[in-house]
Amino acid sequence: MSSFLELVRDRRSASNFLPNNPISEEQLQEIFEIVKLSPSAYNLQHAHYIAIRNPDVKEKLYVAANKQYKVLSSSAVIIVLGDKKAFYDAATIYSGLKLLGIVDEQEYEYMVNDTVSFYESRGDVFHKEEAIRNGSISAMMFMLAAKEYGWDSCPMIGFDQDEVRKILSIDPKYEIVMMITLGKEKIASRKPRGYRKPVNEFVSYI
Ligand SMILES: Cc1cc2nc3c(=O)[nH]c(=O)nc-3n(C[C@H](O)[C@H](O)[C@H](O)COP(=O)(O)O)c2cc1C
């Protein structure tokens, strides 16, 4: 097991992958078992994933992603979605607390109503922001968990959203947060790490 600092320093956005490194569903499952521990607003767990290993579907996604070769050479393409209507799952998500006796019926009703009315009062733009905000936090967890299990990744936004939506028949309640390609990095294609601003340029202390 690596240390967290090593893991963060070693993660790079892969510019290409070594072909023919299949990833099993069991391995993806192990990664997602870590991903599920990500934080989310009101614990609504807005993130939803589609993991694509099928070569024919990957080929279509490759075309939709401006023919970025890493889509083809990847072991899996991961589409990260954010559920704009996740707040309607509050009753189900909180029911465990009631069953375990952590909250009583009245507290449970209050929690559910509080969450639903918070989201309903804020409207569609907020729902979309929440889908992307919470989906992005989850996506970062995915990339770190994958790295821990020996898989490299590249987060990607260079693709036609409508095309990807069509190829995968994505429900309109989901916002497409990003694509992540996953595989074994072709180290020979790696470029030096891009410039990073010094801390004092991106942090203000008050
Ligand atoms: C939201 C997002 C979208 C990105 N889209 C692409 C992309 O479409 N294609 C690509 O090659 N890299 C993409 N990247 C990777 C960035 O170029 C990369 O993270 C950045 O250059 C820093 O490199 P590093 O992650 O290796 O430190 C994206 C990264 C993020 C966070």
The ligand as an ORCA input file, in Angstrom:
! r2SCAN-3c Opt
* xyz 0 1
  C     -11.965     18.409    -16.065
  C     -10.726     17.962    -16.817
  C     -10.804     17.751    -18.183
  C      -9.696     17.289    -18.883
  N      -9.823     16.975    -20.218
  C      -8.780     16.383    -20.876
  C      -8.949     15.898    -22.211
  O     -10.017     15.958    -22.816
  N      -7.881     15.318    -22.802
  C      -6.674     15.184    -22.174
  O      -5.746     14.648    -22.758
  N      -6.493     15.610    -20.892
  C      -7.525     16.201    -20.217
  N      -7.365     16.601    -18.912
  C      -6.077     16.363    -18.216
  C      -5.298     17.654    -17.959
  O      -4.716     18.114    -19.141
  C      -4.235     17.370    -16.867
  O      -4.882     17.036    -15.667
  C      -3.335     18.580    -16.601
  O      -2.581     18.908    -17.743
  C      -2.379     18.314    -15.438
  O      -1.631     17.152    -15.666
  P      -1.467     16.023    -14.542
  O      -2.876     15.568    -14.191
  O      -0.663     14.928    -15.165
  O      -0.776     16.638    -13.373
  C      -8.457     17.091    -18.202
  C      -8.395     17.335    -16.811
  C      -9.509     17.754    -16.127
  C      -9.418     17.946    -14.625
*
